[in-house]
Amino acid sequence: MLCVKNGIIHDAIHREAFKGDILVEDGKIKEIGENLETGGDIEIVDAEGLHVYPGFVEAHGHIGLDGYGIGYEGMDYNEMNDIVTPHLRGIDGVKPMDAAFPHAAAAGVTCVCVGPGSANVLGGTFTTIKTVGKRVDDMVVRDGVAMKCAFGENPKRVYRDKKDSSRMTTAALLREMLFKTREYMEKKEAAGEDVSKKPAFDMKLEALIPVMKGEIPLKAHAHATEDIFAALRIAREFGVKITLEHVTEGHLIVEELAKENVPLAVGPTLTSASKFELRNKSWTTPGLLAAAGCQVSIITDSPVIPQEYLPLCAGLAVQAGMDPFAALQAITINPAKHAGIADRVGSLEAGKDADMVITDGCPFEVSTKVKRVLIDGKGI
């Protein structure tokens, strides 16, 4: 057992911080309170004068699928030979020994949602993992949390000479796969236990069944307003769940997004406007959307921004007007909800994983030092 004593606790649930203790047992938070009993063989972590936060959570990135310091040869997050690959699984490309992981963990980023990039109209499934471990299977919080799809310039650029040269084609390819999956499901159901009547096995369509059943959302890469609305339009047509990723022009359509009530992952903003659909990017976007009542996560899209700069990105959003508590939630509980793992991580509550960041000040400030990071109750 372990007890973090006398820290200033920011639990990401209550706006006001409070002083107290956090008791940890078997990697889980057992109790939070004042003057908790610490007899026996309990390890004491003295947090007097220090701040205790939940481990930071990334809602959308590619850490471990890229390859730190490796170059193009180490990139495994985009399949360039097929524009429609829903049967791919992000977990199969993660490199646990990648140097980017200890960088992230040391900065307090303890859990990440990672998966395929945006070269493909359908890219495959994302997985959520802790940022420490030697074997990815042991790092998993929940696998297969979302199905990546992409709108806008990336599929057009990658497949312009092969398959896709317009936004209309991108939308049509996605619709085609969803129509086929619905028909495939109907045929399987009609066949019942009669194997002779079942449709021929299709791994791509099998991978999309959880989307059609509402078990996981489409995770839609969309920067520009037209792409955001296209993603929402198709999700409504097929009655599937959706999360919006990047939402670069979200500040231009705040009222519309507030009405939609879907999770939003905003970023990466700490970059140049490297393509046309980023020309309107702004640090005001997450704050404006959060103030309108949207569920907002701030993302690095690592390695676009190095994973360890997630709290810095939240700080820059605060500098641009975002409420500080909303910014904290945007890198803790909101991304946990976004990825469907809020029962495990994202806040300091009894029963959740003992992922904590102990600092000497506000993590949004560059002068703040991370004093200790706990993942599943163990120091890194």
N, C-alpha and C positions, 0 to 999 in steps of 0.2 A: 504493500500500500504506500501511498504518497499523499502528502498534503501541501498545497500551496498556501502559505500563511500570510495574512494581513496585506493582500494585494488590493489595488484599486481595480475592481472588476467591471469590465465593459462586456456585458453578456450578449449584446447585439439584439436583445429583445426589449429591454427597458432603456429608455432614452438616457436616464441619469445613471452614472456610475455609482458604485457603492463599495465600501471596504468590507472585506470578508475573507473566508478561507474556502478552498476547493479541495474536497477529499476524493482521491482517485483509488479505485480498486479494480484489478484485472483489466486495465486499459480503458475503463469507463469512469465517467464522473458519477460518484456515488451520492455526494451531498455538497450543497453550497450553503454557507451560513457564517455566522460569527462565532469565534472561539470554539471551533470544533475540537472534539476530543482527539488527541494525537498520541495516546500511549502506545506501548508495545514497540514493534519493529517498523514503525511508519517513518519513511524518509521525509524530512522537512525541507521544503523549498521556501526560503525566506524572501518574500516579495514586498517587504516593508518599503514604502515609498515608490514602488514600481507599479506599472499598469499591466493588467492581465486581459488579453483579448482572445476570442476564439481563433483557431488557426484560420488563416486566410484561404479562400476557396476561389478557384478560377473556373468560370462557367464554360469557357470555350478556348481551346488552344491545341497545340500539336507538340508540346514538349515530349521528348522521348521518341517521337516519330521522325524527327528532323536529323539530329546528330550534331552535337556541339563541337565546333572546330573541325568538322569532317568535310564540309562542302557538299556539292550536289550528289556525290556518290553515296552519302549517308542519308539522303532524304527518302523517307518511306511513306509520306503522308498523301501523295497523289499518285493515282494509277493513270498512266498516259496512253494506254492501249485500248481502252474501252470507256465510252462516255457514261455508261450506265452500269454501276457496280454496287448495288445495294447489298450484295452477299459478302462484301469485304468487312472485316472486323478490325477496328482500331487496335484492339488488344494484341493482335498478331504482329503488329509492327513496332511496338514499344520496346525501347532499349533501356532497361532498368539501370544499367551501368553508365548511362549518359551523364556527363559532367554537369549538365544543366539541372539535374535533380538536386544534388547537394546545394547548389546555388539557391535554388528556390526554397528548399527547406530551411536553410540558414536565415533567410529573409522572412520566415514565418508563413510561407505558402505551403500548407500541409496537405491539401487535396486539390486535384485538378481533374477536369473533364476533358479528355483528349480523344482525337479521332481524325478521320480523313480530312483533307483539305477541300478546296473549292474548284478543282479542275473539272470535276464531273457533275453532271446533272443530279445523279444519285451516287454518293461516294461510299456509303457503308455506315456502320454503327460506331458510336462513341462509347467509351468506357470511362468510369471514374476510378481514380487510383490515388493512394497516398504517395507522397514524394520521397519515401525511403523504402528500400528493399533491394534484394538481389534477383528476385524472381517475380515477374509481373503478376502471376497468379496469386501471390501472397500479398500484393499491394492493392488488389481490387476492393473497392467499396461496393460498387454495383456495376456489372457489365451490361452492355447493350441498352444504354439509357436513352438513346435517340438515334434517328436515322438522318444522316447528313444529306441535304440537297442544296443546290446552288443556283442562284439567279445572277443576272448581270453580266459583267464583262469577262469573268474568268473562264467559264465553259466556252464562250465564243472565241476567246483568244487561243485557248489550247486546242480546240477542235475545229477551228475555222476552215481548214482545208480537208477535213475528214467528215464532219457530221453536223456541225452547228455554226451558223454564221449570223443568227438573229435571236433576239429575245423570244420571238414567237416560236422558234424551233425548240428552245430550251423548255418553254412551258408545255409544248406539245409532247416532247419526250417524257416529261414527268407525268403528264396526264395519261399517256399511253401505258406506262408501267402501272399506274394506279388502276386504270380500267382492267388491264390484264390480271392484276392481282385479285380484284373483286370477282372477275369471272372464274379464275382459278379456285378461289375459295368456295364459290357456289357449286362448282363441279365436284370438289372434294366432299362437300356436305351432302350433295345429292347422291353421291356414290355410297355413302355410309361405309359399311364394312366390306363391301364388294370391291375387292382390289382390281378386278377386271374393268370396272367402270371409272376408276380414278384417273385423273389426268396424269400425263407423264410428269415425273418429278422435275421441277424447275427451281434451282437453288436461289435464283434472283427473286422469284415471286415468293418463295417460302420466307425469304428475309424480310419481305414487305408485309407479311401477314400481321405481325404485331402492330404495325402502323395502322393498317385498316381496322384492326380490332380496338384501337384506342389505347393499347398497352404502352406504347411509346410515341413521342411526337416526331414529326418532321422537324429537323433542326436546320432552318432555312437561312443560308448565307444571302443577305440582301443589304446593300448599301444605299442605293438610290430609292427615292419615293416610289417610282414606278415598279421597282422590283419588290419592295415591301408589299405593295398592294397586290401584285401578281401572286406572291406567296400566300397571302391571306385569302385571295380569291379561290385559289386551287384547294386550299385546306377546307374552305367552306363547301366547295362543290362536292368533295368526297367525305365530308364529315369527320375529318381527322384532326388530331391535336397538332399544334405547331408552336415552336418558339422561334423568335426572330434574332438572328445573329448579325452583329455589326451596327445596323440601324444608323448609319452615318448621317443620313438626312432626317433623322427622327425629329429634330427640333423644328423642322418645317411643317410637320404634320402632327403636332402634339395632341390636338383635340381628337383627331381620328384614331390615334394609337391608344389614347385613354379609353375610348369607347370599345376598342377591340379586346382589351383585357387579356393580352397574351404576354408571357415573359419576354423581356427584352435584354439582350446582352450587347452593351454599347462599347465599341472600340474596334481596333486599336487606334488611339488618337495621338499617341506620342510618336508620330511618323510624319514624313512629308506626304503631300498629296500626289502620290506616285501614279495615279491614274484618274481619268475623268470623273468617275463616280465618287471620288474622294474630295472633289473641289470644294464642297461645302462643309467639310468636317469642322467640328467646333467642340471645345471643352465644355461649353454650356449645355450640350445635348443631354447627358445623364441627369443633370440637376433639373432641367426643365421638365423632362419626362417624369422624374420622381415626384416633383412638386404637383404634377397633374394626377398623381395617384397610380402611375404605372409601376410594375415590379421591375426594377432596373438592376442589372449586374454590370459592373465595369470589368472589361477584359483586356488582356495584353495580346491575345491571339498568338501567344508565344510559338515560335521564336521571333515573330515580327517585332515585338518588344520583349526583351529578356524577362523571363517569368518573375524574377526577383523584384521587378519594378511595379508589380501590381499595386502595392500600397501607395507608391508614388503617384501612379495614375489617379487613384482616388483623391490624393491630395491636390492634384492639379484641377480636378473637377470641383473640389471645395473652393479653391482659389478663384474659379470661374463662377462661383455663386451657389454651388450645391450645398445643401444642409449637411453638416458634418456627420450627424447620426445616419442620415440616408446614405452617405458615402460609405460609412462603416458597414451598413447592411448590404451595400452593393458589392462588397468583397468578402462577405461572410454568409449570412442566412439566405439572402436572395439568390446567389449562385447555387447554393445547396438546394433550394427549391427548384430552381431552373433545371438542375440535373436530376431531380427526383431522389435526392439523398438527404433531405433535411431531417429525417429521422435519426441520422447518424452524426452529421457534422453541421457547422455553420453558426452555432450558438453555444454558449456555456449554460447547459441545463443538465440536471440529473438524468442519467440513463444514456447520454450521448457519449461518443468517443472523446477521450481526454486529449484533444488536440488544442494546444494553447500556445500563445505567443506572449512572452513577458518582456516588456520594454521599459525604458527610462523616460518615455514621453509619448506624444502622439505619433503613431506610425506613419502619418501622412507627411511628417516633416523630415527633411533629409538629415537633420542633425540628430534625430532620434536613433538610439542604439538598441538593437535586439539583444537582450541579456540571456534569454533562454527560450528554446522551442521544445515543446513536448508533442510527440505524435503517438497516439494510443498510450499515453501516460509515461512514455519513455523519452528521455532526453536524446537529442540527436548529436 
